């Protein structure tokens, strides 16, 4: 079973970690620090990149 609590996009000039932190705060009101975290899974499509962390 899949659960996605936060979804969004990385804007120009953002790292994947910065985008994930911003989206988490925007959608859940939580401030998290992912600067030293690597994605567990990332998928890149023609115009979209999906990143999954735990």
C-alpha positions in Angstrom: 0.0 0.0 0.0 1.3 3.5 -0.9 0.9 6.6 1.1 1.9 10.0 -0.1 1.5 12.7 2.5 3.4 15.5 0.7 3.6 16.1 -3.0 4.9 19.0 -5.0 7.7 20.1 -7.2 11.2 21.5 -7.0 11.5 25.0 -8.3 14.4 26.3 -10.4 17.5 26.7 -8.2 16.2 24.4 -5.4 17.9 21.1 -4.5 15.6 18.1 -4.1 16.2 18.3 -0.3 15.2 22.0 -0.2 12.1 21.4 -2.3 11.1 18.5 0.0 11.6 20.6 3.1 9.5 23.4 1.6 6.7 21.2 0.5 6.6 19.4 3.9 6.2 22.8 5.6 3.6 24.1 3.1 1.4 21.0 3.2 1.9 19.6 6.7 3.2 22.6 8.7 6.3 20.6 9.7 9.8 21.9 9.6 12.3 19.2 8.8 16.0 19.1 8.0 16.9 17.0 5.0 20.2 18.6 4.1 22.3 15.5 5.1 19.7 13.0 3.7 19.9 11.2 0.4 16.7 10.1 -1.4 15.9 6.4 -1.0 14.4 6.3 -4.5 14.2 8.8 -7.3 12.6 8.4 -10.7 13.1 10.9 -13.6 10.7 11.1 -16.5 10.9 13.4 -19.5 9.7 16.5 -17.5 9.2 15.1 -13.9 11.4 13.8 -11.2 9.9 11.9 -8.3 11.8 11.5 -5.0 10.9 9.2 -2.2 12.4 9.4 1.3 11.5 7.8 4.6 
